[in-house]
Amino acid sequence: MTVPIPADGPGEVLISVRGGSEAYAAWADHPVGRNLRVIVVECVSARSVIVEPFPA
């Protein structure tokens, strides 16, 4: 994750795509801190996703 996800707006995550990484706007039900692993649970648009923290 490159930009933390606040409670009221988007953050930014890096997603592995075609052998590289691409930045996507990301939303979550709860704030998610920087440099944490997340899992994509829904694709909102071509460049926006809903994420949850990756289970430890």
C-alpha distance matrix in Angstrom:
0.0 3.8 5.9 6.9 8.8 12.4 15.4 17.0 14.7 11.7 8.2 6.1 4.1 5.7 8.7 11.6 14.6 18.1 17.4 14.7 11.2 10.9 8.8 9.5 10.2 9.2 11.6 12.3 15.7 14.6 12.3 9.0 8.2 5.7 5.1 6.1 6.9 7.7 10.6 11.7 15.0 16.3 16.3 17.5 18.2 17.8 14.5 13.4 12.3 12.7 10.6 11.6 10.5 11.5 15.1 15.9
3.8 0.0 3.8 6.7 9.4 12.6 16.1 17.1 14.5 11.5 7.8 5.6 5.5 6.8 10.5 13.3 15.8 19.1 18.4 15.1 11.5 10.8 8.2 9.6 10.1 10.3 12.9 14.4 17.7 16.6 13.7 11.0 9.4 6.3 6.7 9.1 10.5 11.4 14.2 14.8 18.0 18.7 18.2 18.8 19.0 18.4 14.7 14.1 14.0 14.9 13.4 14.8 14.0 15.3 18.7 19.4
5.9 3.8 0.0 3.8 6.5 9.2 12.8 13.6 11.2 8.7 5.0 4.8 6.8 9.5 12.9 16.2 18.5 21.9 21.7 18.4 14.7 13.2 9.9 10.2 9.1 9.1 11.0 12.5 15.7 14.3 11.2 9.3 8.0 6.0 8.3 10.2 12.2 12.4 15.2 15.4 18.1 18.5 18.1 18.1 18.6 18.6 14.9 13.6 13.7 14.1 13.1 14.5 14.0 16.2 19.5 20.4
6.9 6.7 3.8 0.0 3.8 6.3 9.8 11.5 9.9 8.2 5.2 6.8 8.5 11.7 14.6 18.0 20.6 24.2 24.0 21.0 17.3 16.0 12.8 12.3 10.6 9.2 9.8 10.3 12.9 10.9 7.5 5.8 4.8 4.6 8.0 8.9 11.3 11.3 14.3 15.0 17.2 18.0 18.3 18.3 19.5 20.1 16.6 14.6 13.9 13.3 11.8 12.4 11.7 14.4 17.4 18.4
8.8 9.4 6.5 3.8 0.0 3.8 6.8 8.3 6.9 5.6 4.1 7.1 9.0 12.7 15.0 18.6 20.8 24.6 24.9 22.2 18.5 16.7 13.4 11.7 9.3 7.0 6.4 6.9 9.4 8.0 5.3 5.0 6.5 7.8 10.8 10.6 12.2 11.0 13.3 13.3 14.9 15.4 15.9 15.5 17.3 18.5 15.3 12.6 11.6 10.4 9.5 10.4 10.8 14.1 17.0 18.6
12.4 12.6 9.2 6.3 3.8 0.0 3.8 5.5 5.6 6.6 6.8 10.4 12.7 16.4 18.7 22.4 24.5 28.3 28.7 26.0 22.2 20.3 16.8 15.0 11.9 9.9 8.1 8.1 9.3 7.4 4.7 6.7 8.2 10.3 13.8 13.5 15.5 14.2 16.5 16.4 17.3 17.7 18.4 17.4 19.3 21.0 18.0 15.0 14.3 12.7 12.3 12.7 13.2 16.8 19.2 20.8
15.4 16.1 12.8 9.8 6.8 3.8 0.0 3.8 6.1 8.3 9.7 13.3 15.3 19.1 20.9 24.6 26.6 30.4 31.1 28.6 24.9 22.9 19.5 17.1 13.9 11.4 8.5 7.5 7.1 5.6 4.8 8.3 10.7 13.5 16.7 15.7 17.3 15.5 17.3 17.0 17.1 17.4 18.5 17.3 19.7 22.0 19.4 16.0 14.9 12.7 12.6 12.6 13.7 17.5 19.5 21.4
17.0 17.1 13.6 11.5 8.3 5.5 3.8 0.0 3.8 7.3 9.8 13.5 16.2 20.0 21.8 25.6 27.1 30.8 31.8 29.2 25.5 23.0 19.4 16.8 13.2 11.5 8.7 9.1 9.1 8.9 8.4 11.4 13.6 15.7 19.0 18.5 19.9 17.9 19.3 18.3 18.3 17.8 18.3 16.3 18.4 20.9 18.4 15.2 14.9 13.2 14.2 15.0 16.7 20.3 22.6 24.8
14.7 14.5 11.2 9.9 6.9 5.6 6.1 3.8 0.0 3.8 6.8 10.3 13.3 17.0 18.9 22.7 24.0 27.6 28.7 26.0 22.3 19.6 16.0 13.4 9.7 8.6 6.7 8.6 10.1 10.3 9.2 11.2 13.1 14.4 17.5 17.3 18.5 16.5 17.8 16.5 17.0 16.1 16.0 14.0 15.6 17.7 15.0 12.0 12.3 11.5 12.7 14.5 16.2 19.6 22.4 24.6
11.7 11.5 8.7 8.2 5.6 6.6 8.3 7.3 3.8 0.0 3.8 6.8 9.8 13.3 15.2 19.0 20.3 23.9 25.0 22.2 18.5 15.8 12.2 9.7 6.0 5.2 4.9 7.9 10.7 11.1 9.7 10.3 12.0 12.6 15.2 15.2 16.0 14.0 15.3 13.8 15.0 14.1 13.6 12.0 13.2 14.8 11.8 9.0 9.4 9.4 10.6 12.9 14.6 17.6 20.8 23.0
8.2 7.8 5.0 5.2 4.1 6.8 9.7 9.8 6.8 3.8 0.0 3.8 6.9 10.5 13.0 16.8 18.5 22.2 22.7 19.8 16.0 13.7 10.1 8.5 5.8 5.1 6.4 8.8 12.0 11.6 9.3 8.6 9.4 9.2 11.7 12.2 13.3 12.0 13.9 13.2 15.2 15.0 14.5 13.9 14.8 15.6 12.1 9.9 10.0 10.3 10.2 12.3 13.1 15.9 19.2 21.0
6.1 5.6 4.8 6.8 7.1 10.4 13.3 13.5 10.3 6.8 3.8 0.0 3.8 7.0 9.7 13.3 15.0 18.6 19.1 16.0 12.2 10.0 6.4 5.6 4.6 5.2 8.3 10.8 14.4 14.3 12.1 10.4 10.7 9.3 10.7 11.5 12.0 11.1 12.8 12.1 14.8 14.6 13.6 13.6 13.9 13.8 10.1 8.9 9.3 10.6 10.3 12.8 13.4 15.3 19.0 20.7
4.1 5.5 6.8 8.5 9.0 12.7 15.3 16.2 13.3 9.8 6.9 3.8 0.0 3.8 6.4 10.0 12.2 15.9 16.0 13.3 9.5 8.1 5.6 5.4 6.6 6.3 9.5 11.3 15.0 15.0 13.2 10.6 11.0 9.2 9.3 9.6 9.2 8.4 10.0 9.7 13.0 13.4 12.8 13.9 14.3 13.7 10.4 9.5 8.9 10.2 9.1 11.4 11.6 12.8 16.5 18.1
5.7 6.8 9.5 11.7 12.7 16.4 19.1 20.0 17.0 13.3 10.5 7.0 3.8 0.0 3.8 6.7 9.1 12.6 12.4 9.6 5.8 5.3 4.5 6.3 9.1 9.5 13.0 14.7 18.4 18.5 16.8 13.9 13.8 11.4 10.3 10.9 9.9 9.8 11.0 10.8 14.5 15.0 14.0 15.6 15.4 13.9 11.0 11.2 10.9 12.8 11.6 13.8 13.7 13.9 17.6 18.9
8.7 10.5 12.9 14.6 15.0 18.7 20.9 21.8 18.9 15.2 13.0 9.7 6.4 3.8 0.0 3.8 6.1 9.8 10.2 8.3 5.3 5.4 6.4 7.2 10.4 10.6 13.9 15.4 19.0 19.6 18.6 15.7 16.2 14.4 12.9 12.7 10.5 9.7 9.6 9.0 12.7 13.2 12.1 14.5 14.3 12.6 10.5 11.0 10.1 12.3 11.2 13.6 13.9 13.4 17.0 18.7
11.6 13.3 16.2 18.0 18.6 22.4 24.6 25.6 22.7 19.0 16.8 13.3 10.0 6.7 3.8 0.0 3.8 6.8 6.6 5.6 4.4 6.5 9.1 10.5 14.0 14.4 17.6 18.9 22.4 23.0 22.1 19.0 19.3 17.2 15.0 14.9 12.3 12.2 11.7 11.5 15.0 15.6 14.5 17.3 16.7 14.5 13.1 14.2 13.4 15.5 14.4 16.4 16.5 15.2 18.4 19.8
14.6 15.8 18.5 20.6 20.8 24.5 26.6 27.1 24.0 20.3 18.5 15.0 12.2 9.1 6.1 3.8 0.0 3.8 5.6 5.4 5.6 6.5 9.8 11.0 14.7 15.6 19.0 20.7 24.2 25.3 24.5 21.8 22.4 20.3 18.5 18.4 15.9 15.2 14.1 13.0 16.1 15.9 14.1 16.8 15.5 12.7 12.1 14.0 13.8 16.6 16.2 18.7 19.4 18.2 21.5 23.2
18.1 19.1 21.9 24.2 24.6 28.3 30.4 30.8 27.6 23.9 22.2 18.6 15.9 12.6 9.8 6.8 3.8 0.0 3.8 5.6 7.9 9.3 13.0 14.5 18.2 19.4 22.7 24.5 28.0 29.1 28.3 25.6 26.0 23.7 21.7 21.7 19.1 18.7 17.5 16.4 19.3 19.0 17.1 19.8 18.2 15.1 15.0 17.3 17.4 20.2 19.9 22.3 22.9 21.4 24.5 25.9
17.4 18.4 21.7 24.0 24.9 28.7 31.1 31.8 28.7 25.0 22.7 19.1 16.0 12.4 10.2 6.6 5.6 3.8 0.0 3.8 7.1 9.9 13.6 15.8 19.5 20.5 23.9 25.5 29.0 29.6 28.6 25.5 25.4 22.8 20.3 20.7 18.2 18.6 17.9 17.6 20.9 21.2 19.6 22.4 21.0 18.0 17.3 19.4 19.2 21.8 20.9 22.9 22.8 21.1 24.0 24.9
14.7 15.1 18.4 21.0 22.2 26.0 28.6 29.2 26.0 22.2 19.8 16.0 13.3 9.6 8.3 5.6 5.4 5.6 3.8 0.0 3.8 6.8 10.4 13.1 16.9 18.2 21.8 23.6 27.2 27.6 26.2 23.2 22.8 20.0 17.8 18.7 16.7 17.2 17.1 16.8 20.3 20.5 18.8 21.1 19.7 16.7 15.3 17.4 17.6 20.3 19.4 21.6 21.5 20.3 23.5 24.4
11.2 11.5 14.7 17.3 18.5 22.2 24.9 25.5 22.3 18.5 16.0 12.2 9.5 5.8 5.3 4.4 5.6 7.9 7.1 3.8 0.0 3.8 6.9 9.7 13.3 14.6 18.2 20.1 23.9 24.1 22.6 19.6 19.3 16.6 14.7 15.7 14.0 14.3 14.7 14.3 18.0 18.1 16.5 18.5 17.4 14.8 12.7 14.5 14.7 17.2 16.4 18.7 18.6 17.9 21.4 22.4
10.9 10.8 13.2 16.0 16.7 20.3 22.9 23.0 19.6 15.8 13.7 10.0 8.1 5.3 5.4 6.5 6.5 9.3 9.9 6.8 3.8 0.0 3.8 6.6 10.3 12.2 16.0 18.4 22.2 22.8 21.3 18.8 18.8 16.4 15.3 16.3 14.9 14.5 14.7 13.6 17.0 16.4 14.3 15.8 14.3 11.7 9.3 11.3 12.3 15.3 15.2 18.0 18.5 18.5 22.2 23.7
8.8 8.2 9.9 12.8 13.4 16.8 19.5 19.4 16.0 12.2 10.1 6.4 5.6 4.5 6.4 9.1 9.8 13.0 13.6 10.4 6.9 3.8 0.0 3.8 6.9 9.2 13.0 15.7 19.5 19.9 18.2 16.0 16.1 13.9 13.6 14.7 14.0 13.3 14.1 12.9 16.1 15.5 13.5 14.3 13.1 11.3 7.9 9.2 10.5 13.3 13.3 16.3 16.9 17.7 21.5 23.1
9.5 9.6 10.2 12.3 11.7 15.0 17.1 16.8 13.4 9.7 8.5 5.6 5.4 6.3 7.2 10.5 11.0 14.5 15.8 13.1 9.7 6.6 3.8 0.0 3.8 6.1 9.8 12.8 16.6 17.5 16.4 14.7 15.7 14.2 14.6 14.9 14.1 12.4 12.7 10.7 13.4 12.3 10.2 10.6 9.8 8.7 5.1 5.5 6.9 9.9 10.8 14.1 15.6 16.7 20.5 22.7
10.2 10.1 9.1 10.6 9.3 11.9 13.9 13.2 9.7 6.0 5.8 4.6 6.6 9.1 10.4 14.0 14.7 18.2 19.5 16.9 13.3 10.3 6.9 3.8 0.0 3.8 7.0 10.5 14.1 15.1 13.9 13.1 14.4 13.7 15.0 15.2 14.9 12.9 13.5 11.4 13.4 12.1 10.4 9.6 9.6 9.8 6.3 4.7 6.4 8.7 10.1 13.4 15.2 17.2 20.8 23.1
9.2 10.3 9.1 9.2 7.0 9.9 11.4 11.5 8.6 5.2 5.1 5.2 6.3 9.5 10.6 14.4 15.6 19.4 20.5 18.2 14.6 12.2 9.2 6.1 3.8 0.0 3.8 6.9 10.6 11.6 10.9 10.0 12.1 12.2 13.6 13.0 12.6 10.1 10.7 8.9 10.6 10.0 9.4 9.2 10.5 11.6 8.7 5.7 4.9 5.6 6.6 9.8 11.8 14.1 17.6 20.0
11.6 12.9 11.0 9.8 6.4 8.1 8.5 8.7 6.7 4.9 6.4 8.3 9.5 13.0 13.9 17.6 19.0 22.7 23.9 21.8 18.2 16.0 13.0 9.8 7.0 3.8 0.0 3.8 7.1 8.6 8.7 9.1 12.0 13.2 15.2 13.9 13.9 11.0 11.5 9.8 10.4 9.8 10.3 9.4 11.8 13.9 11.5 7.9 6.4 4.9 6.2 8.7 11.2 14.2 17.2 19.9
12.3 14.4 12.5 10.3 6.9 8.1 7.5 9.1 8.6 7.9 8.8 10.8 11.3 14.7 15.4 18.9 20.7 24.5 25.5 23.6 20.1 18.4 15.7 12.8 10.5 6.9 3.8 0.0 3.8 5.4 6.6 7.3 10.9 13.0 14.9 12.9 12.8 9.9 10.5 9.7 9.6 10.2 11.9 11.7 14.7 16.9 14.8 11.2 8.7 5.7 5.4 6.2 8.7 12.1 14.5 17.3
15.7 17.7 15.7 12.9 9.4 9.3 7.1 9.1 10.1 10.7 12.0 14.4 15.0 18.4 19.0 22.4 24.2 28.0 29.0 27.2 23.9 22.2 19.5 16.6 14.1 10.6 7.1 3.8 0.0 3.8 7.0 9.0 12.7 15.5 17.5 15.2 15.4 12.5 12.9 12.4 11.3 12.1 14.4 13.9 17.3 19.9 18.2 14.4 11.9 8.4 8.2 7.7 10.1 13.6 15.2 18.0
14.6 16.6 14.3 10.9 8.0 7.4 5.6 8.9 10.3 11.1 11.6 14.3 15.0 18.5 19.6 23.0 25.3 29.1 29.6 27.6 24.1 22.8 19.9 17.5 15.1 11.6 8.6 5.4 3.8 0.0 3.8 6.4 9.9 13.1 15.5 13.3 14.3 12.2 13.6 14.0 13.7 15.1 17.2 16.9 20.0 22.2 20.0 16.4 14.1 10.9 9.7 8.3 9.3 13.1 14.5 16.7
12.3 13.7 11.2 7.5 5.3 4.7 4.8 8.4 9.2 9.7 9.3 12.1 13.2 16.8 18.6 22.1 24.5 28.3 28.6 26.2 22.6 21.3 18.2 16.4 13.9 10.9 8.7 6.6 7.0 3.8 0.0 3.8 6.6 9.9 12.8 11.3 13.1 11.8 14.1 14.8 15.4 16.7 18.2 18.0 20.5 22.3 19.5 16.3 14.5 12.0 10.5 9.6 9.6 13.4 15.2 16.8
9.0 11.0 9.3 5.8 5.0 6.7 8.3 11.4 11.2 10.3 8.6 10.4 10.6 13.9 15.7 19.0 21.8 25.6 25.5 23.2 19.6 18.8 16.0 14.7 13.1 10.0 9.1 7.3 9.0 6.4 3.8 0.0 3.8 6.8 9.2 7.5 9.5 8.7 11.6 12.9 14.3 16.1 17.6 18.0 20.2 21.4 18.6 15.7 13.6 11.6 9.2 8.1 7.1 10.5 12.8 14.1
8.2 9.4 8.0 4.8 6.5 8.2 10.7 13.6 13.1 12.0 9.4 10.7 11.0 13.8 16.2 19.3 22.4 26.0 25.4 22.8 19.3 18.8 16.1 15.7 14.4 12.1 12.0 10.9 12.7 9.9 6.6 3.8 0.0 3.8 6.7 6.3 9.5 10.2 13.7 15.4 17.4 19.1 20.3 20.8 22.6 23.3 20.1 17.8 16.1 14.7 12.2 11.3 9.3 12.0 14.3 14.7
5.7 6.3 6.0 4.6 7.8 10.3 13.5 15.7 14.4 12.6 9.2 9.3 9.2 11.4 14.4 17.2 20.3 23.7 22.8 20.0 16.6 16.4 13.9 14.2 13.7 12.2 13.2 13.0 15.5 13.1 9.9 6.8 3.8 0.0 3.8 5.6 8.9 10.4 14.0 15.7 18.3 19.9 20.5 21.2 22.4 22.6 19.1 17.4 16.2 15.6 13.2 13.0 11.0 12.9 15.6 15.7
5.1 6.7 8.3 8.0 10.8 13.8 16.7 19.0 17.5 15.2 11.7 10.7 9.3 10.3 12.9 15.0 18.5 21.7 20.3 17.8 14.7 15.3 13.6 14.6 15.0 13.6 15.2 14.9 17.5 15.5 12.8 9.2 6.7 3.8 0.0 3.8 6.7 9.4 13.0 15.2 18.2 20.2 20.8 22.1 23.2 22.9 19.6 18.4 16.9 16.6 13.7 13.4 10.9 11.6 14.3 14.0
6.1 9.1 10.2 8.9 10.6 13.5 15.7 18.5 17.3 15.2 12.2 11.5 9.6 10.9 12.7 14.9 18.4 21.7 20.7 18.7 15.7 16.3 14.7 14.9 15.2 13.0 13.9 12.9 15.2 13.3 11.3 7.5 6.3 5.6 3.8 0.0 3.8 6.4 10.1 12.8 15.5 18.0 19.2 20.8 22.4 22.5 19.6 17.8 15.7 14.7 11.3 10.2 7.3 7.9 10.6 10.5
6.9 10.5 12.2 11.3 12.2 15.5 17.3 19.9 18.5 16.0 13.3 12.0 9.2 9.9 10.5 12.3 15.9 19.1 18.2 16.7 14.0 14.9 14.0 14.1 14.9 12.6 13.9 12.8 15.4 14.3 13.1 9.5 9.5 8.9 6.7 3.8 0.0 3.8 7.0 10.1 13.0 15.7 17.1 19.2 20.9 20.8 18.3 16.7 14.2 13.3 9.8 8.8 6.2 5.4 8.6 9.2
7.7 11.4 12.4 11.3 11.0 14.2 15.5 17.9 16.5 14.0 12.0 11.1 8.4 9.8 9.7 12.2 15.2 18.7 18.6 17.2 14.3 14.5 13.3 12.4 12.9 10.1 11.0 9.9 12.5 12.2 11.8 8.7 10.2 10.4 9.4 6.4 3.8 0.0 3.8 6.7 9.3 12.0 13.7 15.9 17.8 18.2 16.0 14.0 11.0 9.7 6.1 5.5 4.3 4.4 8.2 10.3
10.6 14.2 15.2 14.3 13.3 16.5 17.3 19.3 17.8 15.3 13.9 12.8 10.0 11.0 9.6 11.7 14.1 17.5 17.9 17.1 14.7 14.7 14.1 12.7 13.5 10.7 11.5 10.5 12.9 13.6 14.1 11.6 13.7 14.0 13.0 10.1 7.0 3.8 0.0 3.8 6.3 9.3 11.3 14.1 16.2 16.6 15.2 13.2 9.8 8.6 5.5 5.5 6.2 5.4 8.7 11.6
11.7 14.8 15.4 15.0 13.3 16.4 17.0 18.3 16.5 13.8 13.2 12.1 9.7 10.8 9.0 11.5 13.0 16.4 17.6 16.8 14.3 13.6 12.9 10.7 11.4 8.9 9.8 9.7 12.4 14.0 14.8 12.9 15.4 15.7 15.2 12.8 10.1 6.7 3.8 0.0 3.8 5.8 7.5 10.4 12.5 13.2 12.2 10.1 6.5 5.9 4.4 6.7 9.0 9.1 12.2 15.3
15.0 18.0 18.1 17.2 14.9 17.3 17.1 18.3 17.0 15.0 15.2 14.8 13.0 14.5 12.7 15.0 16.1 19.3 20.9 20.3 18.0 17.0 16.1 13.4 13.4 10.6 10.4 9.6 11.3 13.7 15.4 14.3 17.4 18.3 18.2 15.5 13.0 9.3 6.3 3.8 0.0 3.8 7.2 9.8 12.7 14.2 13.9 11.3 7.6 5.7 5.4 6.9 10.1 10.6 12.8 16.4
16.3 18.7 18.5 18.0 15.4 17.7 17.4 17.8 16.1 14.1 15.0 14.6 13.4 15.0 13.2 15.6 15.9 19.0 21.2 20.5 18.1 16.4 15.5 12.3 12.1 10.0 9.8 10.2 12.1 15.1 16.7 16.1 19.1 19.9 20.2 18.0 15.7 12.0 9.3 5.8 3.8 0.0 3.8 6.3 9.3 11.2 11.5 8.9 5.7 5.0 7.1 9.7 13.2 14.0 16.5 20.1
16.3 18.2 18.1 18.3 15.9 18.4 18.5 18.3 16.0 13.6 14.5 13.6 12.8 14.0 12.1 14.5 14.1 17.1 19.6 18.8 16.5 14.3 13.5 10.2 10.4 9.4 10.3 11.9 14.4 17.2 18.2 17.6 20.3 20.5 20.8 19.2 17.1 13.7 11.3 7.5 7.2 3.8 0.0 3.8 5.7 7.4 8.2 6.3 4.5 6.3 9.0 12.4 15.6 16.5 19.4 22.7
17.5 18.8 18.1 18.3 15.5 17.4 17.3 16.3 14.0 12.0 13.9 13.6 13.9 15.6 14.5 17.3 16.8 19.8 22.4 21.1 18.5 15.8 14.3 10.6 9.6 9.2 9.4 11.7 13.9 16.9 18.0 18.0 20.8 21.2 22.1 20.8 19.2 15.9 14.1 10.4 9.8 6.3 3.8 0.0 3.8 7.1 7.8 5.3 5.2 6.9 10.5 14.0 17.4 18.9 21.8 25.2
18.2 19.0 18.6 19.5 17.3 19.3 19.7 18.4 15.6 13.2 14.8 13.9 14.3 15.4 14.3 16.7 15.5 18.2 21.0 19.7 17.4 14.3 13.1 9.8 9.6 10.5 11.8 14.7 17.3 20.0 20.5 20.2 22.6 22.4 23.2 22.4 20.9 17.8 16.2 12.5 12.7 9.3 5.7 3.8 0.0 3.8 5.5 5.0 7.0 9.9 13.2 16.9 19.9 21.2 24.4 27.6
17.8 18.4 18.6 20.1 18.5 21.0 22.0 20.9 17.7 14.8 15.6 13.8 13.7 13.9 12.6 14.5 12.7 15.1 18.0 16.7 14.8 11.7 11.3 8.7 9.8 11.6 13.9 16.9 19.9 22.2 22.3 21.4 23.3 22.6 22.9 22.5 20.8 18.2 16.6 13.2 14.2 11.2 7.4 7.1 3.8 0.0 3.8 6.0 8.4 12.0 14.6 18.3 21.0 21.8 25.2 28.1
14.5 14.7 14.9 16.6 15.3 18.0 19.4 18.4 15.0 11.8 12.1 10.1 10.4 11.0 10.5 13.1 12.1 15.0 17.3 15.3 12.7 9.3 7.9 5.1 6.3 8.7 11.5 14.8 18.2 20.0 19.5 18.6 20.1 19.1 19.6 19.6 18.3 16.0 15.2 12.2 13.9 11.5 8.2 7.8 5.5 3.8 0.0 3.8 6.9 10.7 12.9 16.6 18.9 20.0 23.6 26.3
13.4 14.1 13.6 14.6 12.6 15.0 16.0 15.2 12.0 9.0 9.9 8.9 9.5 11.2 11.0 14.2 14.0 17.3 19.4 17.4 14.5 11.3 9.2 5.5 4.7 5.7 7.9 11.2 14.4 16.4 16.3 15.7 17.8 17.4 18.4 17.8 16.7 14.0 13.2 10.1 11.3 8.9 6.3 5.3 5.0 6.0 3.8 0.0 3.8 7.2 9.8 13.6 16.2 17.8 21.3 24.1
12.3 14.0 13.7 13.9 11.6 14.3 14.9 14.9 12.3 9.4 10.0 9.3 8.9 10.9 10.1 13.4 13.8 17.4 19.2 17.6 14.7 12.3 10.5 6.9 6.4 4.9 6.4 8.7 11.9 14.1 14.5 13.6 16.1 16.2 16.9 15.7 14.2 11.0 9.8 6.5 7.6 5.7 4.5 5.2 7.0 8.4 6.9 3.8 0.0 3.8 6.3 10.1 13.0 14.5 17.8 20.8
12.7 14.9 14.1 13.3 10.4 12.7 12.7 13.2 11.5 9.4 10.3 10.6 10.2 12.8 12.3 15.5 16.6 20.2 21.8 20.3 17.2 15.3 13.3 9.9 8.7 5.6 4.9 5.7 8.4 10.9 12.0 11.6 14.7 15.6 16.6 14.7 13.3 9.7 8.6 5.9 5.7 5.0 6.3 6.9 9.9 12.0 10.7 7.2 3.8 0.0 3.8 7.2 10.5 12.6 15.5 18.7
10.6 13.4 13.1 11.8 9.5 12.3 12.6 14.2 12.7 10.6 10.2 10.3 9.1 11.6 11.2 14.4 16.2 19.9 20.9 19.4 16.4 15.2 13.3 10.8 10.1 6.6 6.2 5.4 8.2 9.7 10.5 9.2 12.2 13.2 13.7 11.3 9.8 6.1 5.5 4.4 5.4 7.1 9.0 10.5 13.2 14.6 12.9 9.8 6.3 3.8 0.0 3.8 6.8 8.8 11.9 14.9
11.6 14.8 14.5 12.4 10.4 12.7 12.6 15.0 14.5 12.9 12.3 12.8 11.4 13.8 13.6 16.4 18.7 22.3 22.9 21.6 18.7 18.0 16.3 14.1 13.4 9.8 8.7 6.2 7.7 8.3 9.6 8.1 11.3 13.0 13.4 10.2 8.8 5.5 5.5 6.7 6.9 9.7 12.4 14.0 16.9 18.3 16.6 13.6 10.1 7.2 3.8 0.0 3.8 6.3 8.7 11.9
10.5 14.0 14.0 11.7 10.8 13.2 13.7 16.7 16.2 14.6 13.1 13.4 11.6 13.7 13.9 16.5 19.4 22.9 22.8 21.5 18.6 18.5 16.9 15.6 15.2 11.8 11.2 8.7 10.1 9.3 9.6 7.1 9.3 11.0 10.9 7.3 6.2 4.3 6.2 9.0 10.1 13.2 15.6 17.4 19.9 21.0 18.9 16.2 13.0 10.5 6.8 3.8 0.0 3.8 6.3 8.7
11.5 15.3 16.2 14.4 14.1 16.8 17.5 20.3 19.6 17.6 15.9 15.3 12.8 13.9 13.4 15.2 18.2 21.4 21.1 20.3 17.9 18.5 17.7 16.7 17.2 14.1 14.2 12.1 13.6 13.1 13.4 10.5 12.0 12.9 11.6 7.9 5.4 4.4 5.4 9.1 10.6 14.0 16.5 18.9 21.2 21.8 20.0 17.8 14.5 12.6 8.8 6.3 3.8 0.0 3.8 6.3
15.1 18.7 19.5 17.4 17.0 19.2 19.5 22.6 22.4 20.8 19.2 19.0 16.5 17.6 17.0 18.4 21.5 24.5 24.0 23.5 21.4 22.2 21.5 20.5 20.8 17.6 17.2 14.5 15.2 14.5 15.2 12.8 14.3 15.6 14.3 10.6 8.6 8.2 8.7 12.2 12.8 16.5 19.4 21.8 24.4 25.2 23.6 21.3 17.8 15.5 11.9 8.7 6.3 3.8 0.0 3.8
15.9 19.4 20.4 18.4 18.6 20.8 21.4 24.8 24.6 23.0 21.0 20.7 18.1 18.9 18.7 19.8 23.2 25.9 24.9 24.4 22.4 23.7 23.1 22.7 23.1 20.0 19.9 17.3 18.0 16.7 16.8 14.1 14.7 15.7 14.0 10.5 9.2 10.3 11.6 15.3 16.4 20.1 22.7 25.2 27.6 28.1 26.3 24.1 20.8 18.7 14.9 11.9 8.7 6.3 3.8 0.0
